[in-house]
Amino acid sequence: MDKQEIKNVILEMGARARAAAHALTILSADKKNEILRAMAASMREQEAAILEANAQDIAAGESNGLNAAMLDRLRLNHDRIEAIATGIEEVAALADPVGEVLTEWTRPNDVHFEQIRVPIGVIGIIYESRPNVTSDAAVLCLKSGNATILRGGSEAIHSNKAIAAALQSGGEKAGLPANAIQLIPFTDRESVSVMASMDQWLDVIIPRGGKGLIETVVSLARMPVIKHYDGICHTYIDKHAEMAMAVAIADDAKTHKPGVCNALETLLVHRDIAADFLPQIAEVYKSKGVEMRGDESVIEILGSDALAATEEDWDTEYLDLIISIKVVDSMAEAVEHINTHSSRHSDCIVTSDGDRAQLFMTQVDSACVFHNVSTRFSDGGEFGFGAEIGISTDKLHARGPMALRELTSYQYRIRGDGQIRSKNATT
Amino acid sequence: MDKQEIKNVILEMGARARAAAHALTILSADKKNEILRAMAASMREQEAAILEANAQDIAAGESNGLNAAMLDRLRLNHDRIEAIATGIEEVAALADPVGEVLTEWTRPNDVHFEQIRVPIGVIGIIYESRPNVTSDAAVLCLKSGNATILRGGSEAIHSNKAIAAALQSGGEKAGLPANAIQLIPFTDRESVSVMASMDQWLDVIIPRGGKGLIETVVSLARMPVIKHYDGICHTYIDKHAEMAMAVAIADDAKTHKPGVCNALETLLVHRDIAADFLPQIAEVYKSKGVEMRGDESVIEILGSDALAATEEDWDTEYLDLIISIKVVDSMAEAVEHINTHSSRHSDCIVTSDGDRAQLFMTQVDSACVFHNVSTRFSDGGEFGFGAEIGISTDKLHARGPMALRELTSYQYRIRGDGQIRSKNATT
C-alpha cells in the first residue's frame, strides 16, 4: 500500500471508532461485563486459530534472527491463552468506573452541578512485541467505555490479528458495538504517523514499548500522549533509619526483580550512618552478585567491593544486578539528587522520623514516594487496582499506576429549571 | 538575538523555573496568600510605571495601525490596574488546593496509600494581546504552587514586563522564591518553538488566544497542551420542552453576550413542536436583530424571516447575532448532529422529561451538558470556582472550566513499616 492508502484506511478506522465510542456510552456495566465474558470464551474457543497464527510469527521471527528472549515474549501456548482469557474475566469482575459522581454541588441560584466520570472516547495504543497486549489493552479500554485502535509490532502481526478477531467476534455475539476494537491490519511505519496526526478521531495515544517508540510518538502526536518512560528509582537511607529495615528494603528493591521499572537503581545514604549501613548492604549485594558503583565516600568505606561511579551512572536505568551508591551530607542533598536524576517514577525514604519522611515526600517530585516500603510496590496490582495499563511518568491526567479510572475523563452535567444568565447570574 | 541565543536564554529560564517549582512545594497556604497580597500591593504601588510602559505599547499599537477594539484590549488605566490588584486578592482568598487528600486506603499487608493533590510544577503560558493575562495566569499558577514561564504578545511587551516586574518584586518581599514568575523579555516567534520543545522544564503548556496560536503550539509541543478551542454550542428543544422556558433559554444563550465561547450557535428543534416554538423564538430574535439561518423545515415555518443555512453554518462559531437552526425528527438525530458538529464545549437540552435529559447528557460528548439551563452558565465564576484560567475543550486532565484544581497534579504517598515485595506481596 502507498502512503495515501494507509492514511485513508486508518482515517476510516478513526471515524468508525468514534461512532463505536458513542455507542459505548450507553452500555450498562452488566452489558459490558457480559461482553467481556463472551470475549474470554471466544479466546478459548479460538485457541487453535490463535496458535496457528502465532506459529507463523514465531517462524518469521526465527528466520529474522530474533533472540531467545524476544521469541519467548512472542510465543503463545495453551497456558498463555488461558491466562489471557482469565485476565479478561478478572477485568469483568472489577467495578465499572463510568458514571461515578466525582463531586456535586448546588449554586445559590439552584443550578445543580454534577461532575461525572465518563469514558475518554477513542484510545490509540501503539505497542511492540508481546501479543497479549492486544487483549489486555483493548479489554481495559472497553471496560472503561472506550473504543480502541490498536497498532502492534510487525513481529506479532498474525497473533495480534487472531486475538483481535477473537475478541471482536466473541464480543459482537454479546452486543459489542461494531468497531469498538480495531487492529490496524498492517505494520508500516507510516501508520504511526497517521495515528499521531488524527486528533479528530483519537482522544489520546498510549505508546507501550521502548524509549525510541515513545520518543517517536511524542514528537509526532497532536493529541495527548500518556507516556510510560523509564524507572530510575532511588532509595534514600536517612540517618534515622532502622538498620535491619534499611538493608531489607535496599535488598528487595534492587534484587527481587531487577529487570522492571520499579526496581532500585540508585541508593543514597546519609553520611552519619554510611559506615554502619554500607558494609551490611554490601554483604547482601555481594552474596547476590550485585555490582556496586559508588562515589568516593562509598569507595572509602567499601574498598574494592565497589567500583567508581561515573556521572553517567546517576542517570542510568540498569534493569540489572548493578546499583549506583552515593553518600549524601543531608536529606536536602538526597532530595536535590533525586529531583535532578530521578525519572519521577518511584522514590523511597527509609527513616524512623515521620516529620522528615513527610518533608521528603512533599519535596520529591515523583509519581510515587515511599516511606519505609520497597519501591517494588509501585504496581497497579499492589495498589489494589486489579489491572493496570502501565505506570505513567507523566504529571497530567494520569500519574503512577494507570488502571480503569485513569482511562476515564469527566463531564459536567448541569441541571436547572429554566435559569438564564441575564436573570439568574451569581457573579 | 539569533536563534541560538534565544534558545539559550529560554532554556536557562526553564532550569530556573524548575528550581523555583521545587522551592514552591514547601510553601504553606498562608505564606502563598501573604505573597499574593504583597503582589497586589505592589501592582498598586507601581501603577505609574505600569501606565508608562502601557503608554509605549499604545503608541506603538497606534503607529502599527491596531484597530480600536485591539487598542482597547491593550489599554490599561487606574481602574484596570485596580481590578488586577483586586483579582489577586480574590485569588488569595480562595482555598488552597494543594495537599488535599483525594483518596486513601490501606492494603491487607498494612501498606497505607494516600493520593495527594500536588502542584504540576512548571507551567508555560503563551498568550496574545491583553496584558492582564500576565497577572491572572501567573497568580492562579502561584496559588496552586506552580512556577510559570510567560510569553505574551509583542503588542503588550512593555506592559507585560512592567506587570511581571511588579508581581516579582512585590512577591519577593514576602518570600516568593526567585524565578517563580518569569516573563520572556522578547517576543520573537522562535520563543514559542523553544518553549514547545523543552519538555524537560515545562510540564504543560497553555496557549491562550486564537485558533492559529493553539494550532501552532499543538503541532510543536512535546509536552501536554491544554487547549481552549472554540465554543460551537447547541441547544436542543425537545418535544417535551416547556415553551416559555425554551424561548427564554434560547434567547439568553444567543443574545445575552453573543461574542463569548459559551454563547449559543446552533438551535435544534424537535419536529413535533417546531411549528409552535419557532415563531415564538423568531419573534424574540427579530426584535433583537438576530439573523436566523435555517434548514428547509425552518424556512417552511418562518418563511422570509430566515435565510437558508449552508453546510458550513453547522460548523461555524459566529460569536455574533447570527444563529443556525435545524429541525430534527428525534432526540437521537439531535445527539448525532451535536456529536458531529459541536466543539465539545457546552450543549443543552430543554425538556420536561428527566429520563430523556439523562439519556441526552450521557450521549452528548461535551465538557458541559445542560438540562433546562442556559449554556451561558458554562463559566468558572458561575460554577463557583472563584477564578478560571479558561474553558478546556480537551478531555484529558482538565475538561470544561479550568480553575485552581485543574492546575494541580497528584502524587501517591505510600507508608509502611518495612514491607518488602519478596515477603509482603498481596498479588
Chai-1 contact restraints between the chains, C-beta under 6 A:
chainA,res_idxA,chainB,res_idxB,connection_type,confidence,min_distance_angstrom,max_distance_angstrom,comment,restraint_id
A,H22,B,N339,contact,1.0,0.0,6.0,A-B,restraint_1
A,T25,B,T362,contact,1.0,0.0,6.0,A-B,restraint_2
A,T25,B,Q363,contact,1.0,0.0,6.0,A-B,restraint_3
A,R107,B,G384,contact,1.0,0.0,6.0,A-B,restraint_4
A,V111,B,V373,contact,1.0,0.0,6.0,A-B,restraint_5
A,I120,B,K395,contact,1.0,0.0,6.0,A-B,restraint_6
A,D203,B,K395,contact,1.0,0.0,6.0,A-B,restraint_7
A,V204,B,L396,contact,1.0,0.0,6.0,A-B,restraint_8
A,V218,B,R222,contact,1.0,0.0,6.0,A-B,restraint_9
A,R222,B,V218,contact,1.0,0.0,6.0,A-B,restraint_10
A,P224,B,P224,contact,1.0,0.0,6.0,A-B,restraint_11
A,P224,B,L396,contact,1.0,0.0,6.0,A-B,restraint_12
A,M245,B,G418,contact,1.0,0.0,6.0,A-B,restraint_13
A,A248,B,I420,contact,1.0,0.0,6.0,A-B,restraint_14
A,D252,B,I420,contact,1.0,0.0,6.0,A-B,restraint_15
A,D252,B,R421,contact,1.0,0.0,6.0,A-B,restraint_16
A,D252,B,S422,contact,1.0,0.0,6.0,A-B,restraint_17
A,H256,B,R421,contact,1.0,0.0,6.0,A-B,restraint_18
A,H256,B,S422,contact,1.0,0.0,6.0,A-B,restraint_19
A,N339,B,H22,contact,1.0,0.0,6.0,A-B,restraint_20
A,M361,B,R413,contact,1.0,0.0,6.0,A-B,restraint_21
A,T362,B,T25,contact,1.0,0.0,6.0,A-B,restraint_22
A,Q363,B,T25,contact,1.0,0.0,6.0,A-B,restraint_23
A,C368,B,Y412,contact,1.0,0.0,6.0,A-B,restraint_24
A,V369,B,R413,contact,1.0,0.0,6.0,A-B,restraint_25
A,F370,B,I414,contact,1.0,0.0,6.0,A-B,restraint_26
A,H371,B,R415,contact,1.0,0.0,6.0,A-B,restraint_27
A,N372,B,G416,contact,1.0,0.0,6.0,A-B,restraint_28
A,N372,B,D417,contact,1.0,0.0,6.0,A-B,restraint_29
A,N372,B,G418,contact,1.0,0.0,6.0,A-B,restraint_30
A,V373,B,V111,contact,1.0,0.0,6.0,A-B,restraint_31
A,V373,B,I414,contact,1.0,0.0,6.0,A-B,restraint_32
A,V373,B,G416,contact,1.0,0.0,6.0,A-B,restraint_33
A,V373,B,Q419,contact,1.0,0.0,6.0,A-B,restraint_34
A,S374,B,I420,contact,1.0,0.0,6.0,A-B,restraint_35
A,S374,B,R421,contact,1.0,0.0,6.0,A-B,restraint_36
A,R376,B,R421,contact,1.0,0.0,6.0,A-B,restraint_37
A,G381,B,T427,contact,1.0,0.0,6.0,A-B,restraint_38
A,E382,B,T427,contact,1.0,0.0,6.0,A-B,restraint_39
A,G384,B,R107,contact,1.0,0.0,6.0,A-B,restraint_40
A,K395,B,I120,contact,1.0,0.0,6.0,A-B,restraint_41
A,K395,B,D203,contact,1.0,0.0,6.0,A-B,restraint_42
A,K395,B,S409,contact,1.0,0.0,6.0,A-B,restraint_43
A,L396,B,V204,contact,1.0,0.0,6.0,A-B,restraint_44
A,L396,B,P224,contact,1.0,0.0,6.0,A-B,restraint_45
A,L396,B,H397,contact,1.0,0.0,6.0,A-B,restraint_46
A,H397,B,L396,contact,1.0,0.0,6.0,A-B,restraint_47
A,H397,B,H397,contact,1.0,0.0,6.0,A-B,restraint_48
A,R399,B,S409,contact,1.0,0.0,6.0,A-B,restraint_49
A,R399,B,Y410,contact,1.0,0.0,6.0,A-B,restraint_50
A,G400,B,Y412,contact,1.0,0.0,6.0,A-B,restraint_51
A,S409,B,K395,contact,1.0,0.0,6.0,A-B,restraint_52
A,S409,B,R399,contact,1.0,0.0,6.0,A-B,restraint_53
A,Y410,B,R399,contact,1.0,0.0,6.0,A-B,restraint_54
A,Y412,B,C368,contact,1.0,0.0,6.0,A-B,restraint_55
A,Y412,B,G400,contact,1.0,0.0,6.0,A-B,restraint_56
A,R413,B,M361,contact,1.0,0.0,6.0,A-B,restraint_57
A,R413,B,V369,contact,1.0,0.0,6.0,A-B,restraint_58
A,I414,B,F370,contact,1.0,0.0,6.0,A-B,restraint_59
A,I414,B,V373,contact,1.0,0.0,6.0,A-B,restraint_60
A,R415,B,H371,contact,1.0,0.0,6.0,A-B,restraint_61
A,G416,B,N372,contact,1.0,0.0,6.0,A-B,restraint_62
A,G416,B,V373,contact,1.0,0.0,6.0,A-B,restraint_63
A,D417,B,N372,contact,1.0,0.0,6.0,A-B,restraint_64
A,G418,B,M245,contact,1.0,0.0,6.0,A-B,restraint_65
A,G418,B,N372,contact,1.0,0.0,6.0,A-B,restraint_66
A,Q419,B,V373,contact,1.0,0.0,6.0,A-B,restraint_67
A,I420,B,A248,contact,1.0,0.0,6.0,A-B,restraint_68
A,I420,B,D252,contact,1.0,0.0,6.0,A-B,restraint_69
A,I420,B,S374,contact,1.0,0.0,6.0,A-B,restraint_70
A,R421,B,D252,contact,1.0,0.0,6.0,A-B,restraint_71
A,R421,B,H256,contact,1.0,0.0,6.0,A-B,restraint_72
A,R421,B,S374,contact,1.0,0.0,6.0,A-B,restraint_73
A,R421,B,R376,contact,1.0,0.0,6.0,A-B,restraint_74
A,S422,B,D252,contact,1.0,0.0,6.0,A-B,restraint_75
A,S422,B,H256,contact,1.0,0.0,6.0,A-B,restraint_76
A,T427,B,G381,contact,1.0,0.0,6.0,A-B,restraint_77
A,T427,B,E382,contact,1.0,0.0,6.0,A-B,restraint_78
